[in-house]
């Protein structure tokens, strides 16, 4: 299904965004 691929892609992008946000927050707190 195309919808499943879109959902998987969205989840992947979301997890990347969350990890990026977490890294930036940790970096700001450390720096």
C-alpha positions in Angstrom: 0.0 0.0 0.0 1.2 3.5 -0.8 -0.3 4.8 2.5 1.9 2.4 4.5 5.0 3.7 2.7 3.9 7.3 3.4 3.3 6.5 7.1 6.7 4.7 7.4 8.4 7.7 5.8 6.6 10.2 8.1 7.6 8.1 11.1 11.2 8.0 10.0 11.2 11.8 9.4 9.5 12.4 12.8 12.0 10.2 14.6 14.9 12.0 12.9 13.4 15.4 13.9 12.9 14.2 17.5 16.6 13.0 17.7 17.8 16.2 16.1 15.7 18.3 18.6 17.1 16.2 21.5 20.6 16.6 20.3 20.3 20.4 19.9 18.7 20.7 23.3 21.4 18.7 24.9 24.1 20.7 23.1 22.6 24.0 24.2 22.4 22.8 27.8 26.0 21.5 27.7 27.3 24.6 25.9 
